[in-house]
Each structure stands twice: as structure tokens, then as C-alpha cells.
Amino acid sequence: PSQPAQPAQPSQPAQPAQPSQPAQPTQPVAQTPADDFVEDHRAECPIGNVPTSVNNAKLPDPFMGLNGKRISTKAEWNCRREEIAAIFEKIMFGEKPRNPTKVEGKKSGNKYTVTVTNGGSTASFDVSISGAGTKDKPKPAIIGLDQGFGMGGSLGQATNGLDVASITFNCNNLAPENNPNSGAFAKANPGKNVGTIMAWAWGVSRLIDALEKDPDAGIDVKHLAVTGCSRLGKAALAIGAFDQRIALTIPQESGSGGASLWRVGAQFNKQKGKQFVQGLASAGTEGNWMIPSFKNYDGKENTLPIDQHMLTALVAPRALLIIDNAGQEWLGEVPSNYCGQATKEIYDALGATENYTYTQEGGHMHCSLPNGQFDEVKDFVNKFLLGKDAKTGKIDYTKNTQPINFSKAEWIDWTTPNLS
């Protein structure tokens, strides 16, 4: 497909294309996931007043706490992370229900049924598990959202021969896009209003609850990955962002609402005089992905107290592989690329440079993984699910047919701390 024209560059000198060699971390690589192995730290991190509007044309500072003070240590990141998550919940996704009364799992062949009790409400949903291990020798697993990017698709080709199980998660069981109040999420959480993406994220968290208590399922819950493409790439990113038990998050071609900056996309469309990149109003209403009020930020992107580099930041310091396609205008190759590069600042600050890679390559169909990106997938699965040595930690878009020059000075007015 034809490449979209690039926006006018700022007056700062253009930055050269980034090399494909992996960056060298200056601090020890952070463990993924953390030893405490919890869904989040909300209970121990009181959240103050959550802002819903700012006046900032640049990317908000992920290190600036709601108290007006910047964090200075890695230990402070847990609670700063919860502040950021709370903002996303309030304005974009809806509040994720926490602490269900009871979660159980039961396996029958490849079918695994999760039953959630929440007060007086109960709901069940099924996933498919293949290639699981045993109670004594559980296997790492990749959770593939629906069939499009499960182990049977391009990712399956990239991970062929690797000793990992596959879990196919049908998002419609939790909340169908055309009728989100008819799925298991609404049944277990009556009266709880969230976008479908958050409903799906809740479902994966409950699946992990069940697997954690069920060693007979043969799944090593300390080594789980989640992945999806397009709208399911948005969902994969949100799932990894809102559950710290996910070791590896792999969103593919997630576009607007995923790993792509709202502010940059809006500027790009304004310069072009038409909507090349999916805009906020479109993404904010399609598929009921987000809560209805989020669309009110359309045309007012500079008032957002967050941008999507702060959603990717919620995954840090755990492993994150962002896969992008430079040939799809609607996905926004420029705002996606800029988000990928801004995300690196967070990983660098946390001393987790090797836990993050951004790769962007064009010349292929949407949601097909080109051979050039197979190695990145294999390396991340080998390293973060199987514990093998592999080279990770790079920004690579050298295969793009057109240069994309990210100027930090244009979009970032905060410094990247070296958190102690």
C-alpha cells in the first residue's frame, strides 16, 4: 500500500534513523513480572483527585505525580503507575472491577471454563488451551485474543517449535462489541459500565486468577504473554497495562487507542486537512471499546491528562514488544512510531531498556507478521517466557520505505530521570 506523506518537520535538526542494534542498558534489567505477583497495587496506593482536563500540547510527564512532585525512585513507580491507571479508567476505559468473591477454573479436554462469583452474581466463560504441560512441569503460555492473532496465525509461525502453550481467548464471550451488556462481564458485574476493552481485560485477569489456583491446568502463570492485532492489539496492550502478572505484552498494529499518540495523530490529520489517521471520535465510538464520554475529547486532544505513551508505560518495567506496520495510513505510522520512541524513555528511566522493543516494518497486509519481525517475537518469547538468552531492547524502523524523524524537543518538555 502507498505510504502516507509525513508531517512537516519542526525547526529542530532532524534525527537520523535509529540503528537496529539492541541498546545497551546502563542498569540491571528489571525482573518481569515482579516477585509479589499481584494484579496491581491499587489497595496500597491511595489515589487523590484524578484530573480530567489539562492544557498541554506536549506529551504529559509520566513521572509527575498527582501531588505535583516527580518520582525519583523505582519503588515510587508502583503508586505512580496506579495514578496513571486511574486516569485511564476514569476518562477512557471505565473502572476495572477488582477482588471478585470467588474464581474457579475447570479443564475438560482443550476447553477451560472460568467461573467468577462477585457478590450475588455469577458468570462463566470458556477459553481453549492447547499444548499445556503438567502439574509437575507446567508450560509458559501465550494468550491469543480470538483467532486472528492466536498461535494459529502469524505469531504461531514465528513461535513454531518453541515450548509454549497456547490459550485462545474469545473476547466476545466477555463483551460482544455490538452488545457489550450481554456477555459474562455484565453478568458478573451488573451495573458496571466499562468499554469492551476493559471488559476483556477483566476477563483475562480472572483467567489468570483461575490458572494460578489450578496447577492441574499445566500452565506456568509466572510466564504468560498476551497478544492481539488491530482492535485486539489495543486490547492486548490494555490487558498488559492493567495486570502486572502478565510477563510479556505483544500488541500488533494497535493503532489509535493502542500504542499511538492522540496528540500527534490529531496534528497529522490537521496538517493533511482530512482524517488519514483514525481520530479520537472514531476510535472512541467504534466497537464500544471505550466509555461513551471519551469521544468528547475529540478536537481537544491537548486537554487529555494522558496520552498513549502513558498506557504503554503501565506495562513497564515488564516486557513489552510493540509490533507496527508502516504501510497502513489508518493505523497512523507517525503517531505510532512517536509513541514507540516516547515509551523508551520510561523503560530507560526504570533501568529496563532490554525489556522493551519497538519494531515497525511496512510492505505487508494488516495483521500479517512479515518475516523481518519474526526474530523479535522469537527473542522475546525465548527470553521472557522460556528464560533463554536473547537480544532484546531496541528501536527498529530501518526497514520503512520513508524516514520518520522523531524530535523529542517538539513533543517532550520533561527530562527522563534515572530512577534509583
C-alpha positions in Angstrom: 0.0 0.0 0.0 1.1 3.6 -0.6 2.9 5.3 2.2 1.2 8.4 3.8 3.0 11.7 3.4 5.0 12.8 6.5 4.0 15.9 8.5 6.2 19.0 8.3 9.2 18.6 10.4 9.9 21.1 13.3 12.7 23.6 13.2 15.0 21.3 15.2 17.5 19.3 13.3 16.1 16.0 12.1 17.2 13.0 13.9 18.8 10.2 12.0 17.1 6.8 11.6 17.7 4.7 14.7 20.1 1.8 14.3 18.8 -1.7 14.5 21.4 -2.9 17.1 20.0 -3.5 20.6 20.6 -0.7 23.0 22.8 -1.5 26.0 21.2 -1.0 29.4 23.2 1.0 32.0 21.4 -0.7 34.9 20.4 -4.3 35.6 17.4 -5.5 33.7 14.2 -5.4 35.8 12.6 -8.7 36.5 9.3 -9.5 34.7 6.9 -10.0 36.4 7.7 -8.8 39.9 8.2 -11.2 42.8 5.0 -10.1 44.6 2.9 -11.3 41.5 -0.2 -9.2 42.0 -2.7 -7.8 39.6 -2.0 -4.3 40.7 -1.1 -2.2 43.8 -4.3 -0.1 44.0 -5.1 -1.2 47.5 -1.8 0.2 48.9 -1.7 3.3 46.7 -4.5 5.8 47.7 -5.4 7.8 44.6 -6.2 11.5 45.1 -8.3 13.7 42.8 -8.0 12.3 39.3 -7.6 15.1 36.7 -9.9 15.0 33.6 -8.5 18.0 31.8 -5.2 19.9 31.3 -3.8 22.4 28.8 -0.8 20.8 27.3 0.1 20.5 23.6 3.1 18.3 24.5 3.2 14.7 25.9 2.3 14.7 29.6 5.1 13.8 32.0 4.6 10.2 33.1 6.9 10.8 36.1 4.9 13.7 37.6 2.7 12.6 40.5 -0.7 13.9 41.2 0.8 15.7 44.2 2.9 17.8 41.8 6.1 16.1 42.7 8.2 14.0 40.3 9.1 10.5 41.4 12.8 9.7 42.0 12.9 6.0 42.8 11.8 2.8 41.2 9.9 2.0 44.3 7.7 5.0 43.7 6.7 3.8 40.3 4.2 1.3 41.6 2.0 4.1 43.0 2.6 6.5 40.2 1.6 3.7 37.9 -1.7 3.3 39.8 -2.3 7.1 39.4 -1.9 6.8 35.6 -4.1 3.7 35.5 -6.8 5.5 37.5 -6.8 8.4 34.9 -7.2 6.0 32.0 -10.0 4.2 33.9 -11.9 7.5 34.6 -11.7 9.1 31.2 -11.2 6.3 28.7 -11.8 2.7 29.6 -14.0 2.6 32.7 -13.1 1.3 36.1 -11.8 -2.3 36.2 -13.7 -4.3 38.8 -11.3 -5.8 41.4 -11.3 -8.5 44.0 -14.1 -10.8 42.9 -15.6 -13.0 45.7 -14.5 -16.3 44.1 -12.8 -17.6 40.9 -12.6 -21.2 39.8 -11.3 -23.0 36.7 -12.1 -26.4 35.3 -10.5 -28.2 32.4 -12.2 -30.6 30.0 -10.0 -31.6 27.1 -8.8 -28.3 25.5 -11.7 -26.4 27.0 -11.1 -24.5 30.2 -14.1 -22.9 31.9 -13.6 -19.9 34.3 -16.4 -19.3 36.8 -16.5 -15.9 38.6 -18.6 -15.1 41.6 -19.0 -11.5 42.6 -21.3 -11.0 45.5 -24.6 -12.5 44.4 -23.7 -12.6 40.7 -22.0 -15.5 38.9 -20.8 -15.8 35.3 -18.7 -18.3 33.3 -16.7 -18.2 30.1 -14.6 -20.7 28.2 -11.1 -20.4 26.7 -9.2 -23.0 24.7 -5.9 -24.3 25.9 -3.5 -26.4 23.7 0.0 -27.7 24.4 -0.3 -27.3 28.2 2.2 -29.0 30.4 1.5 -31.0 33.6 1.1 -30.2 37.3 4.7 -31.1 37.9 6.0 -29.5 34.7 3.8 -26.6 33.7 4.5 -24.6 30.5 4.6 -20.9 29.7 1.7 -19.8 27.6 0.7 -17.2 25.1 -2.8 -15.8 25.4 -4.0 -15.0 21.9 -7.1 -12.8 21.6 -9.5 -14.6 19.3 -8.3 -16.5 16.3 -6.8 -13.6 14.2 -3.5 -13.5 16.1 -3.5 -16.6 18.1 -1.0 -19.4 17.8 -2.5 -20.5 14.5 -1.7 -17.2 12.8 1.5 -15.3 12.0 2.6 -15.4 15.6 2.2 -19.2 15.6 4.6 -19.3 12.6 7.1 -17.1 14.4 7.0 -19.2 17.6 6.8 -22.6 15.8 9.0 -25.1 17.7 9.1 -23.1 20.9 7.9 -25.0 24.0 5.0 -22.8 25.0 1.3 -23.5 25.4 -1.4 -21.6 23.5 -4.6 -20.1 25.1 -7.2 -18.8 22.7 -9.4 -16.1 24.4 -12.7 -15.3 22.8 -13.3 -11.6 23.7 -17.0 -11.8 22.6 -17.7 -14.2 25.4 -16.9 -11.4 27.8 -18.5 -8.5 26.0 -19.6 -8.5 22.3 -18.8 -5.3 20.6 -22.3 -4.8 19.3 -24.0 -5.7 22.6 -21.5 -5.3 25.4 -24.1 -5.8 28.2 -24.9 -9.3 27.1 -21.6 -11.1 28.0 -20.0 -12.7 31.0 -18.6 -9.4 32.2 -22.0 -7.7 32.6 -23.5 -10.8 34.2 -20.7 -10.9 36.8 -20.7 -7.1 37.3 -24.2 -5.8 36.9 -24.5 -2.1 36.6 -20.7 -1.7 36.0 -20.2 0.5 32.9 -16.9 0.0 31.1 -15.8 -0.2 27.5 -15.4 -3.6 25.9 -11.6 -3.4 26.0 -11.8 -3.1 29.8 -14.3 -5.9 30.0 -11.9 -8.1 28.0 -9.0 -7.1 30.3 -11.1 -8.1 33.3 -11.8 -11.5 31.8 -8.1 -12.2 31.2 -7.3 -11.2 34.8 -10.0 -13.7 36.0 -8.5 -16.4 33.8 -5.1 -15.8 35.5 -6.8 -16.0 38.9 -8.2 -19.4 38.0 -4.9 -20.7 36.5 -2.9 -19.5 39.5 -5.1 -21.7 41.8 -5.2 -24.7 39.4 -1.9 -26.4 39.0 -3.6 -29.3 37.2 -4.1 -26.9 34.2 -0.4 -27.3 33.5 0.2 -23.5 32.8 3.1 -21.6 34.3 1.3 -18.4 35.3 4.6 -16.7 36.1 5.4 -16.8 32.4 2.4 -15.6 30.5 2.2 -13.5 27.3 -0.8 -11.7 25.8 -1.1 -10.7 22.2 -3.6 -9.5 19.6 -3.8 -7.4 16.4 -5.7 -4.3 15.4 -8.6 -3.7 17.9 -7.3 -6.8 19.7 -3.9 -5.2 19.7 -5.4 -2.3 21.7 -6.9 -4.9 24.0 -3.6 -6.8 24.4 -1.9 -3.6 25.4 -4.7 -2.7 27.9 -4.6 -6.2 29.3 -0.8 -6.0 29.9 -1.2 -2.5 31.3 -3.8 -3.3 33.9 -2.5 -6.7 35.1 1.1 -6.8 36.4 1.1 -10.6 36.3 1.5 -10.6 32.5 5.2 -11.2 31.8 5.2 -10.2 28.2 2.8 -8.0 26.2 2.8 -8.0 22.4 0.4 -5.6 20.8 0.4 -5.8 17.0 -0.7 -2.9 14.8 -2.9 -1.5 17.6 -3.4 2.0 16.1 -5.5 4.7 17.7 -6.4 3.8 21.2 -3.4 1.4 21.4 0.2 2.3 21.1 -0.4 5.5 19.1 -0.3 9.1 20.3 -3.6 11.1 20.3 -1.9 14.5 20.1 0.4 13.5 17.2 -2.4 11.8 15.2 -4.6 14.9 15.6 -1.8 17.2 14.4 -1.1 14.9 11.5 -4.8 14.9 10.4 -5.0 18.7 10.8 -1.9 19.2 8.6 -3.4 16.9 5.9 -6.8 18.6 6.1 -8.5 15.2 6.3 -8.6 12.1 8.6 -5.7 9.9 7.4 -5.2 8.5 10.9 -8.2 7.2 12.8 -9.3 10.1 15.0 -10.4 10.1 18.6 -14.2 10.3 17.9 -14.0 7.4 15.5 -11.9 5.2 17.8 -13.8 6.4 20.8 -17.1 5.1 19.5 -16.2 2.0 17.4 -16.9 -1.3 18.9 -17.9 0.3 22.3 -14.2 0.0 23.1 -14.2 3.0 25.4 -16.7 4.6 27.6 -19.1 7.0 25.7 -17.8 10.2 27.3 -14.3 9.7 25.9 -15.4 10.9 22.5 -15.9 14.4 24.0 -12.1 14.8 23.8 -12.2 14.8 20.0 -10.7 18.0 18.7 -9.5 18.7 22.3 -6.7 16.2 22.4 -4.4 18.8 24.1 -6.7 18.7 27.1 -6.1 15.0 27.7 -4.3 14.5 31.1 -2.8 11.4 29.5 -1.6 10.2 26.1 -0.9 6.7 24.9 2.8 6.6 25.9 1.4 6.5 29.4 -0.7 3.4 28.6 2.4 1.6 27.4 4.2 3.0 30.5 1.8 0.9 32.6 3.5 -2.2 31.3 6.9 -1.1 32.4 9.2 -2.5 33.6 7.7 -5.8 32.4 8.5 -7.0 28.9 6.8 -5.1 26.0 7.2 -5.8 22.3 5.3 -3.3 20.1 4.9 -4.5 16.5 3.8 -1.9 14.0 3.1 -1.7 10.2 4.4 1.3 8.4 2.1 0.8 5.4 -1.4 1.4 6.9 -2.5 5.0 6.9 -5.5 4.4 9.2 -3.1 2.9 11.9 -1.0 6.1 11.9 2.6 5.2 11.3 3.8 8.5 12.6 1.9 8.8 15.9 2.6 5.1 16.5 6.3 5.5 15.8 6.4 8.5 18.1 4.6 6.6 20.8 7.1 3.8 20.4 10.0 6.1 20.9 8.4 8.0 23.8 7.8 4.7 25.6 11.6 4.0 25.5 12.0 7.0 27.9 10.0 5.2 30.6 11.9 1.9 30.2 15.3 3.7 30.3 14.3 5.5 33.5 13.4 2.2 35.2 16.6 0.6 34.1 14.7 -1.9 31.9 15.9 -1.0 28.5 16.3 -4.6 27.4 12.7 -5.3 28.3 11.3 -3.2 25.5 11.5 -3.3 21.7 9.6 -1.2 19.2 9.6 -2.6 15.6 7.9 -1.0 12.6 8.0 -2.5 9.1 5.8 -1.8 6.1 5.2 -3.6 2.8 2.7 -6.2 4.1 -1.0 -6.6 4.8 -2.6 -5.6 8.0 -2.2 -8.2 10.8 0.3 -10.3 8.8 3.6 -10.6 10.5 6.5 -10.2 8.0 9.5 -12.4 8.2 11.6 -9.4 9.2 9.7 -9.3 12.5 9.8 -13.0 13.3 13.1 -12.7 15.1 11.8 -10.0 17.5 8.9 -12.3 18.5 11.2 -15.3 19.0 13.7 -13.4 21.0 11.1 -12.0 23.4 9.3 -15.4 23.9 12.7 -17.1 24.4 13.9 -14.6 26.9 10.8 -13.7 28.9 8.8 -16.9 28.7 11.5 -19.6 28.4 14.4 -17.9 30.3 16.9 -18.2 27.5 19.5 -15.7 26.4 18.3 -13.4 23.6 19.0 -9.9 22.3 16.2 -7.5 23.1 15.9 -3.8 23.7 15.9 -1.7 20.5 14.0 0.8 18.4 14.0 -0.5 14.8 12.2 1.1 11.9 15.1 1.0 9.4 13.0 -1.2 7.0 10.5 1.6 6.4 10.4 2.9 2.9 10.1 6.5 4.1 12.0 8.1 7.0 10.2 9.1 10.2 12.1 11.7 12.3 11.1 11.9 15.9 12.1 15.2 17.5 11.9 14.9 21.3 12.1 18.7 21.6 8.9 19.1 19.8 6.8 16.7 21.9 8.7 16.2 25.2 9.4 19.0 27.6 10.3 16.8 30.6 13.6 15.1 31.3 14.0 11.4 31.7 15.0 10.6 35.3 17.5 7.9 36.3 15.3 6.3 39.0 17.3 4.9 41.8 
